[in-house]
């Protein structure tokens, strides 16, 4: 399957989701995020973006 087709499909789904509104505020353009360089996504960034961070209590 063509990568652009997959990215477009995921972007459309991302924009229609009712959950993860906070994450969409940080990453409003999923296509731009996926295609960015360099790819320096760390464990902690992933945790923060998905709302599953182990340090949530630090922000409350």
mmCIF file of the N, C-alpha and C atoms, coordinates in Angstrom:
data_MODEL
# 
_entry.id   MODEL 
# 
loop_
_atom_site.group_PDB 
_atom_site.id 
_atom_site.type_symbol 
_atom_site.label_atom_id 
_atom_site.label_alt_id 
_atom_site.label_comp_id 
_atom_site.label_asym_id 
_atom_site.label_entity_id 
_atom_site.label_seq_id 
_atom_site.pdbx_PDB_ins_code 
_atom_site.Cartn_x 
_atom_site.Cartn_y 
_atom_site.Cartn_z 
_atom_site.occupancy 
_atom_site.B_iso_or_equiv 
_atom_site.pdbx_formal_charge 
_atom_site.auth_seq_id 
_atom_site.auth_comp_id 
_atom_site.auth_asym_id 
_atom_site.auth_atom_id 
_atom_site.pdbx_PDB_model_num 
ATOM 1   N N  . UNK A 1 1  ? 0.849   -1.184 0.000  1.00 0.00 ? 1  UNK A N  1 
ATOM 2   C CA . UNK A 1 1  ? 0.000   0.000  0.000  1.00 0.00 ? 1  UNK A CA 1 
ATOM 3   C C  . UNK A 1 1  ? 0.892   1.245  0.000  1.00 0.00 ? 1  UNK A C  1 
ATOM 4   N N  . UNK A 1 2  ? 0.470   2.251  -0.707 1.00 0.00 ? 2  UNK A N  1 
ATOM 5   C CA . UNK A 1 2  ? 1.213   3.494  -0.802 1.00 0.00 ? 2  UNK A CA 1 
ATOM 6   C C  . UNK A 1 2  ? 1.245   4.215  0.551  1.00 0.00 ? 2  UNK A C  1 
ATOM 7   N N  . UNK A 1 3  ? 2.415   4.677  0.928  1.00 0.00 ? 3  UNK A N  1 
ATOM 8   C CA . UNK A 1 3  ? 2.591   5.348  2.226  1.00 0.00 ? 3  UNK A CA 1 
ATOM 9   C C  . UNK A 1 3  ? 1.703   6.586  2.358  1.00 0.00 ? 3  UNK A C  1 
ATOM 10  N N  . UNK A 1 4  ? 1.572   7.357  1.295  1.00 0.00 ? 4  UNK A N  1 
ATOM 11  C CA . UNK A 1 4  ? 0.738   8.563  1.335  1.00 0.00 ? 4  UNK A CA 1 
ATOM 12  C C  . UNK A 1 4  ? -0.731  8.228  1.587  1.00 0.00 ? 4  UNK A C  1 
ATOM 13  N N  . UNK A 1 5  ? -1.196  7.124  1.032  1.00 0.00 ? 5  UNK A N  1 
ATOM 14  C CA . UNK A 1 5  ? -2.578  6.700  1.262  1.00 0.00 ? 5  UNK A CA 1 
ATOM 15  C C  . UNK A 1 5  ? -2.780  6.372  2.739  1.00 0.00 ? 5  UNK A C  1 
ATOM 16  N N  . UNK A 1 6  ? -1.819  5.664  3.314  1.00 0.00 ? 6  UNK A N  1 
ATOM 17  C CA . UNK A 1 6  ? -1.907  5.302  4.735  1.00 0.00 ? 6  UNK A CA 1 
ATOM 18  C C  . UNK A 1 6  ? -1.859  6.549  5.608  1.00 0.00 ? 6  UNK A C  1 
ATOM 19  N N  . UNK A 1 7  ? -0.948  7.459  5.321  1.00 0.00 ? 7  UNK A N  1 
ATOM 20  C CA . UNK A 1 7  ? -0.835  8.696  6.111  1.00 0.00 ? 7  UNK A CA 1 
ATOM 21  C C  . UNK A 1 7  ? -2.112  9.513  6.000  1.00 0.00 ? 7  UNK A C  1 
ATOM 22  N N  . UNK A 1 8  ? -2.674  9.619  4.808  1.00 0.00 ? 8  UNK A N  1 
ATOM 23  C CA . UNK A 1 8  ? -3.924  10.370 4.631  1.00 0.00 ? 8  UNK A CA 1 
ATOM 24  C C  . UNK A 1 8  ? -5.077  9.730  5.398  1.00 0.00 ? 8  UNK A C  1 
ATOM 25  N N  . UNK A 1 9  ? -5.163  8.412  5.344  1.00 0.00 ? 9  UNK A N  1 
ATOM 26  C CA . UNK A 1 9  ? -6.229  7.712  6.062  1.00 0.00 ? 9  UNK A CA 1 
ATOM 27  C C  . UNK A 1 9  ? -6.093  7.918  7.565  1.00 0.00 ? 9  UNK A C  1 
ATOM 28  N N  . UNK A 1 10 ? -4.881  7.794  8.071  1.00 0.00 ? 10 UNK A N  1 
ATOM 29  C CA . UNK A 1 10 ? -4.661  7.987  9.502  1.00 0.00 ? 10 UNK A CA 1 
ATOM 30  C C  . UNK A 1 10 ? -4.917  9.436  9.910  1.00 0.00 ? 10 UNK A C  1 
ATOM 31  N N  . UNK A 1 11 ? -4.533  10.385 9.072  1.00 0.00 ? 11 UNK A N  1 
ATOM 32  C CA . UNK A 1 11 ? -4.766  11.796 9.366  1.00 0.00 ? 11 UNK A CA 1 
ATOM 33  C C  . UNK A 1 11 ? -6.257  12.096 9.436  1.00 0.00 ? 11 UNK A C  1 
ATOM 34  N N  . UNK A 1 12 ? -7.022  11.540 8.493  1.00 0.00 ? 12 UNK A N  1 
ATOM 35  C CA . UNK A 1 12 ? -8.474  11.737 8.509  1.00 0.00 ? 12 UNK A CA 1 
ATOM 36  C C  . UNK A 1 12 ? -9.093  11.146 9.772  1.00 0.00 ? 12 UNK A C  1 
ATOM 37  N N  . UNK A 1 13 ? -8.653  9.956  10.133 1.00 0.00 ? 13 UNK A N  1 
ATOM 38  C CA . UNK A 1 13 ? -9.162  9.326  11.363 1.00 0.00 ? 13 UNK A CA 1 
ATOM 39  C C  . UNK A 1 13 ? -8.762  10.144 12.582 1.00 0.00 ? 13 UNK A C  1 
ATOM 40  N N  . UNK A 1 14 ? -7.528  10.627 12.602 1.00 0.00 ? 14 UNK A N  1 
ATOM 41  C CA . UNK A 1 14 ? -7.005  11.453 13.700 1.00 0.00 ? 14 UNK A CA 1 
ATOM 42  C C  . UNK A 1 14 ? -7.886  12.691 13.905 1.00 0.00 ? 14 UNK A C  1 
ATOM 43  N N  . UNK A 1 15 ? -8.276  13.321 12.820 1.00 0.00 ? 15 UNK A N  1 
ATOM 44  C CA . UNK A 1 15 ? -9.078  14.541 12.910 1.00 0.00 ? 15 UNK A CA 1 
ATOM 45  C C  . UNK A 1 15 ? -10.517 14.277 13.342 1.00 0.00 ? 15 UNK A C  1 
ATOM 46  N N  . UNK A 1 16 ? -11.033 13.070 13.116 1.00 0.00 ? 16 UNK A N  1 
ATOM 47  C CA . UNK A 1 16 ? -12.418 12.741 13.466 1.00 0.00 ? 16 UNK A CA 1 
ATOM 48  C C  . UNK A 1 16 ? -12.563 12.156 14.870 1.00 0.00 ? 16 UNK A C  1 
ATOM 49  N N  . UNK A 1 17 ? -11.458 11.740 15.484 1.00 0.00 ? 17 UNK A N  1 
ATOM 50  C CA . UNK A 1 17 ? -11.528 11.086 16.790 1.00 0.00 ? 17 UNK A CA 1 
ATOM 51  C C  . UNK A 1 17 ? -12.093 12.018 17.862 1.00 0.00 ? 17 UNK A C  1 
ATOM 52  N N  . UNK A 1 18 ? -12.883 11.448 18.770 1.00 0.00 ? 18 UNK A N  1 
ATOM 53  C CA . UNK A 1 18 ? -13.397 12.237 19.876 1.00 0.00 ? 18 UNK A CA 1 
ATOM 54  C C  . UNK A 1 18 ? -12.471 12.168 21.079 1.00 0.00 ? 18 UNK A C  1 
ATOM 55  N N  . UNK A 1 19 ? -11.630 11.142 21.122 1.00 0.00 ? 19 UNK A N  1 
ATOM 56  C CA . UNK A 1 19 ? -10.649 11.027 22.201 1.00 0.00 ? 19 UNK A CA 1 
ATOM 57  C C  . UNK A 1 19 ? -9.344  11.675 21.753 1.00 0.00 ? 19 UNK A C  1 
ATOM 58  N N  . UNK A 1 20 ? -8.438  11.822 22.689 1.00 0.00 ? 20 UNK A N  1 
ATOM 59  C CA . UNK A 1 20 ? -7.094  12.363 22.409 1.00 0.00 ? 20 UNK A CA 1 
ATOM 60  C C  . UNK A 1 20 ? -7.127  13.825 21.974 1.00 0.00 ? 20 UNK A C  1 
ATOM 61  N N  . UNK A 1 21 ? -8.079  14.578 22.451 1.00 0.00 ? 21 UNK A N  1 
ATOM 62  C CA . UNK A 1 21 ? -8.172  15.992 22.071 1.00 0.00 ? 21 UNK A CA 1 
ATOM 63  C C  . UNK A 1 21 ? -6.931  16.762 22.504 1.00 0.00 ? 21 UNK A C  1 
ATOM 64  N N  . UNK A 1 22 ? -6.385  16.429 23.663 1.00 0.00 ? 22 UNK A N  1 
ATOM 65  C CA . UNK A 1 22 ? -5.186  17.112 24.150 1.00 0.00 ? 22 UNK A CA 1 
ATOM 66  C C  . UNK A 1 22 ? -4.017  16.852 23.197 1.00 0.00 ? 22 UNK A C  1 
ATOM 67  N N  . UNK A 1 23 ? -3.865  15.611 22.788 1.00 0.00 ? 23 UNK A N  1 
ATOM 68  C CA . UNK A 1 23 ? -2.774  15.257 21.884 1.00 0.00 ? 23 UNK A CA 1 
ATOM 69  C C  . UNK A 1 23 ? -2.926  15.977 20.553 1.00 0.00 ? 23 UNK A C  1 
ATOM 70  N N  . UNK A 1 24 ? -4.142  16.113 20.062 1.00 0.00 ? 24 UNK A N  1 
ATOM 71  C CA . UNK A 1 24 ? -4.373  16.842 18.808 1.00 0.00 ? 24 UNK A CA 1 
ATOM 72  C C  . UNK A 1 24 ? -4.024  18.315 18.952 1.00 0.00 ? 24 UNK A C  1 
ATOM 73  N N  . UNK A 1 25 ? -4.161  18.858 20.138 1.00 0.00 ? 25 UNK A N  1 
ATOM 74  C CA . UNK A 1 25 ? -3.779  20.256 20.349 1.00 0.00 ? 25 UNK A CA 1 
ATOM 75  C C  . UNK A 1 25 ? -2.265  20.416 20.214 1.00 0.00 ? 25 UNK A C  1 
ATOM 76  N N  . UNK A 1 26 ? -1.522  19.405 20.650 1.00 0.00 ? 26 UNK A N  1 
ATOM 77  C CA . UNK A 1 26 ? -0.067  19.447 20.544 1.00 0.00 ? 26 UNK A CA 1 
ATOM 78  C C  . UNK A 1 26 ? 0.382   19.107 19.127 1.00 0.00 ? 26 UNK A C  1 
ATOM 79  N N  . UNK A 1 27 ? -0.302  18.156 18.494 1.00 0.00 ? 27 UNK A N  1 
ATOM 80  C CA . UNK A 1 27 ? 0.031   17.705 17.135 1.00 0.00 ? 27 UNK A CA 1 
ATOM 81  C C  . UNK A 1 27 ? -1.173  17.897 16.218 1.00 0.00 ? 27 UNK A C  1 
ATOM 82  N N  . UNK A 1 28 ? -1.475  19.118 15.835 1.00 0.00 ? 28 UNK A N  1 
ATOM 83  C CA . UNK A 1 28 ? -2.665  19.335 15.015 1.00 0.00 ? 28 UNK A CA 1 
ATOM 84  C C  . UNK A 1 28 ? -2.552  18.756 13.601 1.00 0.00 ? 28 UNK A C  1 
ATOM 85  N N  . UNK A 1 29 ? -1.337  18.604 13.108 1.00 0.00 ? 29 UNK A N  1 
ATOM 86  C CA . UNK A 1 29 ? -1.137  18.106 11.749 1.00 0.00 ? 29 UNK A CA 1 
ATOM 87  C C  . UNK A 1 29 ? -0.344  16.800 11.805 1.00 0.00 ? 29 UNK A C  1 
ATOM 88  N N  . UNK A 1 30 ? -1.050  15.685 11.800 1.00 0.00 ? 30 UNK A N  1 
ATOM 89  C CA . UNK A 1 30 ? -0.408  14.379 11.925 1.00 0.00 ? 30 UNK A CA 1 
ATOM 90  C C  . UNK A 1 30 ? 0.550   14.114 10.770 1.00 0.00 ? 30 UNK A C  1 
ATOM 91  N N  . UNK A 1 31 ? 0.190   14.532 9.569  1.00 0.00 ? 31 UNK A N  1 
ATOM 92  C CA . UNK A 1 31 ? 1.053   14.331 8.402  1.00 0.00 ? 31 UNK A CA 1 
ATOM 93  C C  . UNK A 1 31 ? 2.415   14.995 8.612  1.00 0.00 ? 31 UNK A C  1 
ATOM 94  N N  . UNK A 1 32 ? 2.400   16.209 9.084  1.00 0.00 ? 32 UNK A N  1 
ATOM 95  C CA . UNK A 1 32 ? 3.653   16.937 9.330  1.00 0.00 ? 32 UNK A CA 1 
ATOM 96  C C  . UNK A 1 32 ? 4.502   16.219 10.379 1.00 0.00 ? 32 UNK A C  1 
ATOM 97  N N  . UNK A 1 33 ? 3.860   15.700 11.416 1.00 0.00 ? 33 UNK A N  1 
ATOM 98  C CA . UNK A 1 33 ? 4.558   14.984 12.478 1.00 0.00 ? 33 UNK A CA 1 
ATOM 99  C C  . UNK A 1 33 ? 5.210   13.702 11.929 1.00 0.00 ? 33 UNK A C  1 
ATOM 100 N N  . UNK A 1 34 ? 4.469   12.951 11.136 1.00 0.00 ? 34 UNK A N  1 
ATOM 101 C CA . UNK A 1 34 ? 4.978   11.682 10.601 1.00 0.00 ? 34 UNK A CA 1 
ATOM 102 C C  . UNK A 1 34 ? 6.149   11.911 9.650  1.00 0.00 ? 34 UNK A C  1 
ATOM 103 N N  . UNK A 1 35 ? 6.082   12.960 8.857  1.00 0.00 ? 35 UNK A N  1 
ATOM 104 C CA . UNK A 1 35 ? 7.107   13.202 7.838  1.00 0.00 ? 35 UNK A CA 1 
ATOM 105 C C  . UNK A 1 35 ? 8.280   14.055 8.319  1.00 0.00 ? 35 UNK A C  1 
ATOM 106 N N  . UNK A 1 36 ? 8.281   14.481 9.560  1.00 0.00 ? 36 UNK A N  1 
ATOM 107 C CA . UNK A 1 36 ? 9.326   15.375 10.066 1.00 0.00 ? 36 UNK A CA 1 
ATOM 108 C C  . UNK A 1 36 ? 10.682  14.679 10.127 1.00 0.00 ? 36 UNK A C  1 
ATOM 109 N N  . UNK A 1 37 ? 11.714  15.476 10.158 1.00 0.00 ? 37 UNK A N  1 
ATOM 110 C CA . UNK A 1 37 ? 13.091  15.013 10.344 1.00 0.00 ? 37 UNK A CA 1 
ATOM 111 C C  . UNK A 1 37 ? 13.743  15.908 11.378 1.00 0.00 ? 37 UNK A C  1 
ATOM 112 N N  . UNK A 1 38 ? 14.598  15.486 12.237 1.00 0.00 ? 38 UNK A N  1 
ATOM 113 C CA . UNK A 1 38 ? 14.920  14.090 12.526 1.00 0.00 ? 38 UNK A CA 1 
ATOM 114 C C  . UNK A 1 38 ? 13.835  13.439 13.384 1.00 0.00 ? 38 UNK A C  1 
ATOM 115 N N  . UNK A 1 39 ? 13.868  12.154 13.443 1.00 0.00 ? 39 UNK A N  1 
ATOM 116 C CA . UNK A 1 39 ? 12.904  11.389 14.239 1.00 0.00 ? 39 UNK A CA 1 
ATOM 117 C C  . UNK A 1 39 ? 13.493  11.157 15.624 1.00 0.00 ? 39 UNK A C  1 
ATOM 118 N N  . UNK A 1 40 ? 13.245  12.047 16.523 1.00 0.00 ? 40 UNK A N  1 
ATOM 119 C CA . UNK A 1 40 ? 13.814  11.935 17.856 1.00 0.00 ? 40 UNK A CA 1 
ATOM 120 C C  . UNK A 1 40 ? 12.727  11.713 18.910 1.00 0.00 ? 40 UNK A C  1 
ATOM 121 N N  . UNK A 1 41 ? 11.841  10.810 18.630 1.00 0.00 ? 41 UNK A N  1 
ATOM 122 C CA . UNK A 1 41 ? 10.741  10.498 19.539 1.00 0.00 ? 41 UNK A CA 1 
ATOM 123 C C  . UNK A 1 41 ? 11.258  9.593  20.653 1.00 0.00 ? 41 UNK A C  1 
ATOM 124 N N  . UNK A 1 42 ? 11.177  10.085 21.871 1.00 0.00 ? 42 UNK A N  1 
ATOM 125 C CA . UNK A 1 42 ? 11.681  9.325  23.011 1.00 0.00 ? 42 UNK A CA 1 
ATOM 126 C C  . UNK A 1 42 ? 10.532  8.685  23.776 1.00 0.00 ? 42 UNK A C  1 
ATOM 127 N N  . UNK A 1 43 ? 10.868  7.841  24.703 1.00 0.00 ? 43 UNK A N  1 
ATOM 128 C CA . UNK A 1 43 ? 9.882   7.196  25.564 1.00 0.00 ? 43 UNK A CA 1 
ATOM 129 C C  . UNK A 1 43 ? 9.030   8.238  26.277 1.00 0.00 ? 43 UNK A C  1 
ATOM 130 N N  . UNK A 1 44 ? 9.663   9.240  26.877 1.00 0.00 ? 44 UNK A N  1 
ATOM 131 C CA . UNK A 1 44 ? 8.925   10.240 27.648 1.00 0.00 ? 44 UNK A CA 1 
ATOM 132 C C  . UNK A 1 44 ? 8.033   11.118 26.770 1.00 0.00 ? 44 UNK A C  1 
ATOM 133 N N  . UNK A 1 45 ? 8.487   11.461 25.584 1.00 0.00 ? 45 UNK A N  1 
ATOM 134 C CA . UNK A 1 45 ? 7.654   12.247 24.668 1.00 0.00 ? 45 UNK A CA 1 
ATOM 135 C C  . UNK A 1 45 ? 6.430   11.436 24.259 1.00 0.00 ? 45 UNK A C  1 
ATOM 136 N N  . UNK A 1 46 ? 6.637   10.171 23.950 1.00 0.00 ? 46 UNK A N  1 
ATOM 137 C CA . UNK A 1 46 ? 5.529   9.293  23.583 1.00 0.00 ? 46 UNK A CA 1 
ATOM 138 C C  . UNK A 1 46 ? 4.525   9.192  24.718 1.00 0.00 ? 46 UNK A C  1 
ATOM 139 N N  . UNK A 1 47 ? 4.996   9.035  25.931 1.00 0.00 ? 47 UNK A N  1 
ATOM 140 C CA . UNK A 1 47 ? 4.121   8.930  27.091 1.00 0.00 ? 47 UNK A CA 1 
ATOM 141 C C  . UNK A 1 47 ? 3.304   10.212 27.267 1.00 0.00 ? 47 UNK A C  1 
ATOM 142 N N  . UNK A 1 48 ? 3.948   11.351 27.120 1.00 0.00 ? 48 UNK A N  1 
ATOM 143 C CA . UNK A 1 48 ? 3.251   12.632 27.289 1.00 0.00 ? 48 UNK A CA 1 
ATOM 144 C C  . UNK A 1 48 ? 2.208   12.846 26.203 1.00 0.00 ? 48 UNK A C  1 
ATOM 145 N N  . UNK A 1 49 ? 2.540   12.525 24.962 1.00 0.00 ? 49 UNK A N  1 
ATOM 146 C CA . UNK A 1 49 ? 1.625   12.759 23.846 1.00 0.00 ? 49 UNK A CA 1 
ATOM 147 C C  . UNK A 1 49 ? 0.404   11.856 23.890 1.00 0.00 ? 49 UNK A C  1 
ATOM 148 N N  . UNK A 1 50 ? 0.555   10.659 24.410 1.00 0.00 ? 50 UNK A N  1 
ATOM 149 C CA . UNK A 1 50 ? -0.562  9.724  24.448 1.00 0.00 ? 50 UNK A CA 1 
ATOM 150 C C  . UNK A 1 50 ? -1.370  9.825  25.735 1.00 0.00 ? 50 UNK A C  1 
ATOM 151 N N  . UNK A 1 51 ? -0.890  10.606 26.699 1.00 0.00 ? 51 UNK A N  1 
ATOM 152 C CA . UNK A 1 51 ? -1.604  10.743 27.968 1.00 0.00 ? 51 UNK A CA 1 
ATOM 153 C C  . UNK A 1 51 ? -1.386  9.577  28.908 1.00 0.00 ? 51 UNK A C  1 
ATOM 154 N N  . UNK A 1 52 ? -0.389  8.750  28.641 1.00 0.00 ? 52 UNK A N  1 
ATOM 155 C CA . UNK A 1 52 ? -0.101  7.598  29.482 1.00 0.00 ? 52 UNK A CA 1 
ATOM 156 C C  . UNK A 1 52 ? 1.187   7.784  30.268 1.00 0.00 ? 52 UNK A C  1 
ATOM 157 N N  . UNK A 1 53 ? 1.569   9.018  30.467 1.00 0.00 ? 53 UNK A N  1 
ATOM 158 C CA . UNK A 1 53 ? 2.847   9.273  31.093 1.00 0.00 ? 53 UNK A CA 1 
ATOM 159 C C  . UNK A 1 53 ? 2.895   8.799  32.542 1.00 0.00 ? 53 UNK A C  1 
ATOM 160 N N  . UNK A 1 54 ? 4.052   8.362  32.918 1.00 0.00 ? 54 UNK A N  1 
ATOM 161 C CA . UNK A 1 54 ? 4.264   7.887  34.279 1.00 0.00 ? 54 UNK A CA 1 
ATOM 162 C C  . UNK A 1 54 ? 4.472   9.059  35.233 1.00 0.00 ? 54 UNK A C  1 
ATOM 163 N N  . UNK A 1 55 ? 4.582   10.269 34.718 1.00 0.00 ? 55 UNK A N  1 
ATOM 164 C CA . UNK A 1 55 ? 4.827   11.440 35.557 1.00 0.00 ? 55 UNK A CA 1 
ATOM 165 C C  . UNK A 1 55 ? 3.660   12.418 35.553 1.00 0.00 ? 55 UNK A C  1 
ATOM 166 N N  . UNK A 1 56 ? 2.463   11.900 35.314 1.00 0.00 ? 56 UNK A N  1 
ATOM 167 C CA . UNK A 1 56 ? 1.260   12.732 35.237 1.00 0.00 ? 56 UNK A CA 1 
ATOM 168 C C  . UNK A 1 56 ? 1.056   13.557 36.511 1.00 0.00 ? 56 UNK A C  1 
ATOM 169 N N  . UNK A 1 57 ? 1.324   12.964 37.664 1.00 0.00 ? 57 UNK A N  1 
ATOM 170 C CA . UNK A 1 57 ? 1.105   13.662 38.929 1.00 0.00 ? 57 UNK A CA 1 
ATOM 171 C C  . UNK A 1 57 ? 1.960   14.931 39.053 1.00 0.00 ? 57 UNK A C  1 
ATOM 172 N N  . UNK A 1 58 ? 3.038   15.028 38.300 1.00 0.00 ? 58 UNK A N  1 
ATOM 173 C CA . UNK A 1 58 ? 3.901   16.204 38.368 1.00 0.00 ? 58 UNK A CA 1 
ATOM 174 C C  . UNK A 1 58 ? 3.251   17.434 37.755 1.00 0.00 ? 58 UNK A C  1 
ATOM 175 N N  . UNK A 1 59 ? 2.274   17.245 36.856 1.00 0.00 ? 59 UNK A N  1 
ATOM 176 C CA . UNK A 1 59 ? 1.642   18.351 36.154 1.00 0.00 ? 59 UNK A CA 1 
ATOM 177 C C  . UNK A 1 59 ? 0.335   18.815 36.765 1.00 0.00 ? 59 UNK A C  1 
ATOM 178 N N  . UNK A 1 60 ? -0.136  18.103 37.773 1.00 0.00 ? 60 UNK A N  1 
ATOM 179 C CA . UNK A 1 60 ? -1.437  18.441 38.364 1.00 0.00 ? 60 UNK A CA 1 
ATOM 180 C C  . UNK A 1 60 ? -1.317  19.488 39.433 1.00 0.00 ? 60 UNK A C  1 
# 
